[in-house]
Amino acid sequence: MILRPPANQLDPRMRTVWLVEVLIATGAAVAIAAVATGTTAFAGATTEAWVVGIVGAALAVALAVSAYEAARLGYEHYRYEVTELGLYVARGWLWRRWQIVPHARVQTVDTTAGPLLRAFGLVAVDVRTASAAGGTSIPGLPPAVADALVEELARRAGIEEGT
């Protein structure tokens, strides 16, 4: 059975957040490749240094090019909606995941924001349950939207005060 997509998308700035995350990882890969190339050249293995440098550069270019597409696909395939059954979240473009967190199972609803989300004016809503599988998270929401979602989920779950 294939469920219909949930109604709400993340804030479009989330694409940029994911792009920046991958570009930071790409920068780390470039730094590692540069150190490996330098170390190999310093050891006197000139041919091997060229091979390491070329492979590292190709990897960096491939990561940078794929970063944009991964961010776009991640954004397009991440949706959420509060339904009568619970919080319905669908995500993933390669491996699809549809999840419904029943309102009765919700224990806590929190908002979080790391440095990168804060830099883009976004927050994440974390929903936790008693289950070992744990709940879910919705990244990339404007604070006002996240606050309304937290209040709605807390109200439906019977939590006295959302956090």
C-alpha positions in Angstrom: 0.0 0.0 0.0 1.4 3.4 -0.9 0.2 6.3 1.2 -0.5 9.7 -0.2 2.2 12.3 0.5 1.7 14.5 3.6 0.6 18.0 2.9 3.4 20.1 4.3 6.9 20.7 3.0 9.9 22.0 4.8 11.0 25.6 4.5 12.9 26.0 1.1 16.0 27.2 3.0 16.5 23.6 4.2 17.8 22.8 0.7 20.6 25.3 1.3 21.3 23.9 4.8 21.7 20.4 3.3 23.8 21.8 0.5 26.1 23.6 3.0 26.4 20.4 5.1 27.6 18.4 2.1 29.9 21.1 0.9 31.5 21.2 4.4 32.0 17.4 4.1 33.5 18.0 0.6 35.9 20.6 2.1 37.0 18.0 4.6 37.6 15.5 1.8 39.6 18.1 -0.1 41.7 18.8 2.9 42.4 15.1 3.5 43.3 14.6 -0.2 45.6 17.6 0.0 47.4 16.2 3.1 47.6 12.8 1.5 49.0 14.3 -1.7 51.5 16.4 0.2 52.6 13.6 2.4 53.1 11.2 -0.6 55.1 13.9 -2.5 57.2 14.7 0.6 58.0 11.0 0.9 59.5 11.2 -2.6 56.8 9.2 -4.4 56.0 11.8 -7.1 54.0 9.5 -9.4 51.9 8.3 -6.5 51.4 11.9 -5.3 49.9 12.7 -8.7 47.6 9.7 -8.6 46.4 10.6 -5.1 45.9 14.2 -6.1 43.9 13.4 -9.2 41.7 10.8 -7.4 41.2 13.3 -4.5 40.3 16.1 -7.0 37.9 13.9 -8.9 36.2 12.8 -5.6 35.9 16.4 -4.5 34.3 17.4 -7.8 31.9 14.5 -7.7 30.9 15.3 -4.2 30.3 19.0 -5.0 28.3 18.2 -8.1 26.1 15.6 -6.3 25.6 17.9 -3.3 23.1 20.1 -5.2 21.1 17.2 -6.4 21.0 15.4 -3.1 19.8 18.6 -1.3 17.1 19.1 -4.0 15.9 15.5 -3.8 16.0 15.5 0.0 13.8 18.6 0.1 11.3 17.4 -2.5 10.8 14.1 -0.7 10.5 15.3 3.0 6.9 16.1 4.0 4.9 16.0 7.2 1.3 16.5 8.3 -0.7 16.3 11.6 -3.6 13.9 11.0 -6.2 12.4 13.2 -4.1 9.3 13.5 -0.9 11.1 14.5 2.1 12.9 13.0 2.6 11.6 9.5 6.1 12.0 8.1 7.4 10.8 4.7 11.0 11.1 3.7 13.8 9.8 1.6 14.3 9.8 -2.1 16.4 6.6 -2.5 15.0 4.7 0.5 11.5 5.9 1.1 10.1 5.9 4.7 6.5 6.6 5.7 6.0 7.0 9.4 3.0 7.7 11.6 3.6 8.6 15.2 0.3 8.1 17.0 -0.7 11.0 19.2 -1.2 8.7 22.2 2.5 7.5 21.9 4.0 11.0 22.0 5.9 11.7 25.2 7.8 14.9 24.5 7.9 17.5 21.7 10.9 19.7 21.5 12.4 22.3 19.2 16.2 22.2 18.6 18.5 24.2 16.4 22.2 23.6 15.8 24.5 26.4 14.5 23.7 25.8 10.9 20.0 25.7 11.3 20.2 28.9 13.4 22.3 30.6 10.8 19.4 30.1 8.3 16.7 31.1 10.8 15.3 27.5 11.1 14.6 25.0 13.8 13.8 21.3 14.0 10.9 19.7 15.9 11.8 16.5 17.7 9.0 14.1 18.7 9.9 11.4 21.1 8.0 8.3 22.1 8.5 5.5 24.6 9.3 3.2 21.7 12.8 1.9 21.3 12.5 3.1 17.6 12.1 6.5 19.1 9.8 9.0 17.4 10.8 11.3 14.6 12.3 14.7 13.7 11.2 17.4 11.3 14.1 19.7 10.4 13.9 23.0 8.6 10.9 24.8 9.9 10.6 28.6 10.6 10.3 29.1 14.4 6.6 30.3 14.2 5.6 27.2 12.2 7.6 24.9 14.6 5.9 26.6 17.6 2.5 26.0 16.1 3.4 22.4 15.3 4.7 21.8 18.9 1.5 23.2 20.4 -0.7 21.1 18.1 1.2 17.9 18.8 1.3 18.6 22.6 -2.4 19.4 22.6 -3.4 16.2 20.7 -1.0 14.1 22.8 -2.5 15.5 26.1 0.8 16.9 27.2 0.2 19.8 29.6 2.9 22.1 28.2 4.9 21.7 24.9 8.6 22.5 25.0 
